[in-house]
Amino acid sequence: MRRADNFYDRIRLKIANWAEEKGGETSRQLVDLLLLAPDFFLLLVRLLRDPRVPATAKYGIAGAIAYYFLPLDFLPEILVGPIGFGDDLILAALVINRLLQAAPDIVVEHWSGSGEVLAQVEKILNNVDKLVTNKVWNKIREHWRKISR
């Protein structure tokens, strides 16, 4: 869990520094959305470790966690900086949304981010266009359809 906490802190710091560096060039709404990426990562790790979460759900959780670490995903952080967490966040929101339908109490129990977790998932999925292009969103949806069967 300590490694997850370290990763959480690194992501938050990276996004905060990037937003400060960009100043007025970056919308506050985009920064607020991206700052959910570490919260959702930590939630996924906690859910993966919880024995009450069904094994079938853990495959999706593990896949979403792994996606945070992939060096070349749809929006690689190494190339685009913290904005590259947008696709990671969207995939995490899709996985968590499905878990909210299956085991809402467990998800809520592990949520330590601000606001209600369902509201944050909805905020992400309603603002996909601020995080990724339509082309990337279509790729994520296609990937999601394949892994969520």
C-alpha positions in Angstrom: 0.0 0.0 0.0 3.0 2.3 0.6 3.9 2.1 -3.1 0.4 3.1 -4.0 0.5 6.1 -1.6 3.9 7.1 -3.2 2.4 6.9 -6.7 -0.6 8.9 -5.5 1.6 11.7 -4.1 3.8 11.7 -7.3 0.7 12.1 -9.6 -0.8 14.8 -7.5 2.5 16.7 -7.4 3.1 16.3 -11.1 -0.4 17.6 -11.9 -0.2 20.5 -9.4 3.2 21.6 -10.7 2.1 21.4 -14.3 -1.0 23.5 -13.6 1.1 26.1 -11.7 3.6 26.2 -14.6 0.8 26.6 -17.2 -1.0 29.3 -15.1 -3.9 30.8 -16.9 -3.3 28.6 -20.0 -5.1 25.7 -18.3 -8.7 25.7 -17.3 -9.5 25.1 -13.6 -12.0 22.5 -14.7 -9.4 20.5 -16.5 -7.0 20.7 -13.5 -9.8 19.6 -11.1 -10.6 16.6 -13.4 -7.0 15.6 -13.6 -6.5 15.8 -9.9 -9.1 13.0 -9.6 -6.6 10.6 -11.3 -4.6 9.9 -8.1 -7.9 9.6 -6.1 -9.2 7.0 -8.5 -5.9 5.2 -8.6 -5.9 4.8 -4.9 -9.5 3.7 -4.9 -8.7 1.0 -7.5 -5.8 -0.3 -5.4 -8.0 -0.5 -2.3 -10.7 -2.3 -4.2 -8.3 -4.7 -5.6 -7.1 -5.6 -2.1 -10.6 -6.0 -0.6 -11.6 -9.7 -0.4 -15.3 -8.7 -0.7 -14.8 -7.5 -4.3 -15.7 -10.4 -6.7 -12.7 -11.9 -8.5 -14.3 -11.2 -11.8 -14.4 -7.5 -11.0 -10.8 -7.6 -10.0 -9.7 -8.3 -13.5 -11.0 -5.0 -14.7 -9.6 -3.2 -11.6 -6.2 -4.8 -12.2 -6.3 -3.7 -15.9 -7.2 -0.2 -15.0 -4.3 0.0 -12.4 -1.9 -1.5 -15.0 -3.1 1.1 -17.5 -1.8 3.9 -15.2 1.7 2.4 -15.6 1.7 1.6 -19.3 4.4 3.8 -20.9 2.7 4.0 -24.2 -1.1 4.2 -23.7 -3.5 6.3 -25.8 -2.1 9.5 -24.2 1.4 8.8 -23.0 2.3 11.0 -20.0 6.0 10.9 -21.1 4.9 12.7 -24.3 2.1 15.0 -23.2 2.8 15.4 -19.5 0.0 15.3 -16.9 -2.7 15.7 -19.5 -1.8 12.1 -20.3 -3.6 11.0 -17.1 -6.9 11.9 -18.9 -7.3 8.5 -20.6 -6.2 6.7 -17.4 -8.8 8.6 -15.5 -11.6 7.8 -18.0 -10.8 4.1 -17.9 -10.7 4.1 -14.1 -14.1 5.9 -14.1 -15.6 3.3 -16.3 -14.4 0.5 -14.1 -15.5 2.2 -10.9 -18.9 3.0 -12.5 -19.4 -0.7 -13.1 -18.4 -1.5 -9.5 -20.8 1.1 -8.2 -23.6 -0.8 -9.8 -22.4 -4.2 -8.4 -21.1 -3.2 -4.9 -21.8 0.4 -4.1 -21.2 0.2 -0.4 -17.7 -1.3 -0.8 -16.7 1.4 -3.3 -18.1 4.2 -1.1 -16.3 2.7 1.9 -12.9 2.9 0.1 -13.4 6.4 -1.4 -11.2 9.1 0.3 -11.4 11.7 -2.4 -13.5 14.9 -2.2 -17.3 14.8 -2.8 -19.3 11.7 -3.5 -17.6 9.0 -5.7 -20.7 8.6 -8.0 -20.8 12.4 -8.6 -17.1 12.3 -9.4 -17.5 9.4 -11.9 -20.3 11.3 -13.5 -18.3 14.5 -13.7 -15.5 12.6 -15.5 -17.7 10.8 -17.9 -19.7 14.0 -18.7 -16.5 15.9 -19.4 -14.6 13.3 -21.5 -14.2 16.0 -24.2 -12.1 18.1 -21.9 -9.8 15.3 -21.1 -9.3 13.6 -24.5 -10.0 14.0 -28.2 -12.9 12.2 -29.8 -10.5 9.8 -31.5 -8.9 8.8 -28.1 -12.4 8.5 -26.5 -13.5 6.2 -29.3 -10.4 4.0 -28.7 -11.0 3.9 -25.0 -14.6 2.9 -25.5 -13.6 0.2 -28.0 -11.0 -1.1 -25.5 -13.6 -0.9 -22.7 -16.1 -3.0 -24.7 -13.4 -5.7 -25.2 -12.3 -5.9 -21.6 -15.7 -5.6 -20.0 -17.4 -8.6 -21.5 
